[in-house]
């Protein structure tokens, strides 16, 4: 069985994990960003929006295709590539090596960083460690399987 990552509930669980443990994020400083995660699936794309404010993820919403453009930036790739990152997190308690979101986005061959506003794209650079710590929360929660 594999973790079911392409649901709003999965990302809401990551947000709850972040919000319950601000101590893990305080060293990184406050974050202010709106992120769109897009997972391409044979059954149609899954899109989720994350609103980070300070040391919290205050909002997790399912997005329409049009809503994605409202994000500061988006990270998109095939659900299998996202699954590989989360499997690495489950195995090691955090993403390692080329499975970190920074490595994946910078290489751009599996998960692509995109956006229309240079200032929005800059938020990925400024806050990517906060995003990574958020995603690494998958190593600390009971993950749904499907």
C-alpha positions in Angstrom: 0.0 0.0 0.0 1.2 3.5 -0.7 0.4 6.7 1.1 -2.5 8.6 -0.4 -0.9 12.0 -1.1 -3.2 13.5 -3.6 -6.0 14.7 -1.3 -6.7 17.8 0.6 -6.9 15.8 3.8 -3.3 14.8 3.4 -2.1 18.4 3.1 -4.5 19.4 6.0 -2.7 16.8 8.2 0.6 18.4 7.2 -0.7 21.8 8.1 -2.0 20.5 11.5 1.4 19.0 12.2 3.1 22.3 11.4 0.7 24.3 13.5 1.1 22.0 16.4 4.9 22.3 16.4 5.9 25.9 15.8 9.2 25.2 17.6 10.4 23.3 14.5 9.7 26.4 12.3 10.7 29.3 14.6 14.4 28.9 13.8 13.5 29.4 10.1 11.6 32.6 10.7 8.2 33.8 9.6 7.0 32.8 6.1 4.6 34.7 4.0 3.6 32.7 0.8 0.8 31.2 -1.1 1.8 28.0 -2.7 0.0 25.8 -5.3 0.9 22.2 -5.5 -0.1 20.5 -8.8 0.0 16.7 -9.2 -0.6 15.3 -12.6 -2.6 12.1 -12.5 -4.2 10.0 -15.2 -7.6 10.8 -13.7 -7.0 14.5 -13.8 -4.8 17.0 -12.0 -4.9 17.4 -8.2 -4.3 21.0 -7.1 -4.0 22.2 -3.6 -3.3 25.7 -2.2 -1.3 26.3 0.9 -1.3 29.7 2.7 1.7 30.2 5.0 1.6 33.1 7.5 4.3 33.5 10.1 4.9 30.1 11.7 1.6 28.6 10.5 -0.1 27.1 7.5 -3.4 28.9 7.8 -5.2 27.6 4.8 -5.3 24.4 2.7 -7.7 24.5 -0.2 -8.5 22.5 -3.3 -7.8 24.7 -6.3 -9.4 25.0 -9.7 -7.0 25.4 -12.7 -7.8 29.1 -12.7 -7.1 29.4 -8.9 -3.5 28.2 -9.4 -2.6 31.5 -11.0 -3.3 33.3 -7.7 -0.4 31.6 -5.9 3.0 33.2 -5.5 4.4 30.1 -7.3 3.4 26.6 -8.1 5.2 23.3 -8.0 4.0 20.7 -10.4 4.9 17.2 -11.5 3.5 13.8 -11.9 1.9 12.2 -8.8 4.6 9.4 -9.0 7.4 12.0 -8.6 5.6 13.5 -5.6 5.1 10.0 -4.2 8.8 9.3 -4.5 9.6 12.4 -2.4 7.0 11.4 0.3 8.3 7.8 0.3 11.8 9.1 0.9 10.4 11.2 3.8 8.6 8.2 5.3 11.8 6.1 5.0 14.2 8.7 6.5 11.9 11.0 8.6 12.8 13.8 6.2 13.6 14.3 2.5 17.2 13.4 1.6 19.5 14.1 -1.3 17.8 14.6 -4.6 14.3 14.1 -3.1 14.3 17.5 -1.3 11.9 20.0 -2.8 14.8 22.4 -3.5 16.7 19.8 -5.5 13.6 18.6 -7.3 12.6 22.2 -8.3 16.1 23.3 -9.2 16.7 20.3 -11.4 13.3 20.9 -12.9 13.0 17.5 -14.7 10.5 15.9 -12.3 8.9 18.7 -10.3 8.9 22.2 -11.9 8.8 25.5 -10.1 6.7 28.0 -12.1 4.9 31.3 -11.6 4.1 34.6 -13.4 5.5 37.1 -10.9 9.3 37.2 -10.2 8.7 38.4 -6.6 6.4 35.4 -6.1 9.0 33.0 -7.5 11.5 34.6 -5.1 9.4 33.4 -2.2 10.3 29.9 -3.1 14.0 30.8 -2.6 13.4 32.7 0.6 11.1 30.2 2.2 11.9 26.8 0.7 13.3 25.5 3.9 10.0 26.2 5.6 8.2 24.4 2.8 10.6 21.5 3.1 10.0 21.3 6.9 6.3 21.4 6.2 6.5 18.5 3.7 8.8 16.6 6.0 5.9 16.6 8.4 4.8 13.5 6.5 7.5 11.7 8.5 5.7 12.6 11.8 2.1 11.8 11.0 0.0 8.7 10.5 -0.4 8.7 6.7 -3.5 7.5 5.0 -3.0 4.7 2.6 -5.0 3.7 -0.4 
